[in-house]
Amino acid sequence: MLASLLVAFGVFLSGFVINEPAPYELFLVVLIAIWAVFGLRLSKHIAPLIVLFVVFNIGGMFSILTMDNVKDTPMYIAVSLFLAFTSMFFAAIIEADQRRLVLIFRAYVAAAIITALLGILGYLGVLPGGEVFTRYGRAMGAFQDPNVFGPYLVLPALYLMHGLLTGTLKAAPLRVIGLVILALGVFFSFSRAAWGLLAITMVLLVFPC
C-alpha cells in the first residue's frame, strides 16, 4: 500500500513542472532506485517496450555524430533516457498489480485539474499573480510551456470521458465538472496540437473503429 501511494504521489507531482529538474523528476529517480533495490521485476511481457526504447535511444546517441553543435544534446538524451526508464517502471509495477492503474489515473486527474485551474484562472486574470501561469497570452498552468500544458490534459480528459460512458450516474456530475475544466484548459492553451489531439482521441473513444 505504501509503495502504491508513493507512486500515486509521484504521478501527482507530474502536473507541476515550473522549474527543471522538476520535483516529479527528482522523486521518480529516487523511487525507481529504491524499487529496483527491493525487487522491481521486468518481465517478458514488457520486453518489446524495452527493446524499442533501447533502439530509439541508441539512435539518438548516434545522431550526435552528425551535429555541428552538441551543446544541449546531452540534456536531451538524458531526458529521453529518463522518460524511457519511467515508462518501463510504470509498465512493470502495473503488470505486478493492475489495481495501481486506477490509483495512477486518479492522481493524474487530480494533478491535471489543479494545474488546469491555475492556467484558466491565470488566463482570465482572476487569480492574484496568475500571470505566472500564462505565457504569450496563453494558459500554461504549472508548466513552462503552453504546448506541454495542453497535451498533458488530454489523457485525464479521456479517462473522465470513459468514466462517463461506462460509469454510474451518481459519479457523472463530478466527472462532467472535471472534464469541462480540462477541456477549458486545453482550449486556453491555444495549442493546435492539443486541440487536435483532444478532438481526435475523443472521437475515437466515443466512436471506436
C-alpha positions, 0 to 999 in steps of 0.5 A: 500500500505504501509503495502504491501511494508513493507512486500515486504521489509521484504521478501527482507531482507530474502536473507541476513542472515550473522549474527543471529538474522538476520535483516529479523528476527528482522523486521518480529517480529516487523511487525507481532506485529504491524499487529496483533495490527491493525487487522491481521485476521486468518481465517478458511481457514488457520486453518489446517496450524495452527493446524499442526504447533501447533502439530509439535511444541508441539512435539518438546517441548516434545522431550526435555524430552528425551535429555541428553543435552538441551543446544541449544534446546531452540534456536531451538524451538524458531526458529521453533516457529518463522518460524511457526508464519511467515508462518501463517502471510504470509498465512493470509495477502495473503488470505486478498489480493492475489495481495501481492503474486506477490509483495512477489515473486518479492522481493524474486527474487530480494533478491535471485539474489543479494545474488546469485551474491555475492556467484558466484562472491565470488566463482570465486574470482572476487569480492574484499573480496568475500571470505566472501561469500564462505565457504569450497570452496563453494558459500554461498552468504549472508548466513552462510551456503552453504546448506541454500544458495542453497535451498533458490534459488530454489523457485525464480528459479521456479517462473522465470521458470513459468514466462517463460512458461506462460509469454510474450516474451518481459519479457523472456530475463530478466527472462532467465538472472535471472534464469541462475544466480540462477541456477549458484548459486545453482550449486556453492553451491555444495549442493546435496540437492539443486541440487536435489531439483532444478532438481526435482521441475523443472521437475515437473513444466515443466512436471506436473503429 
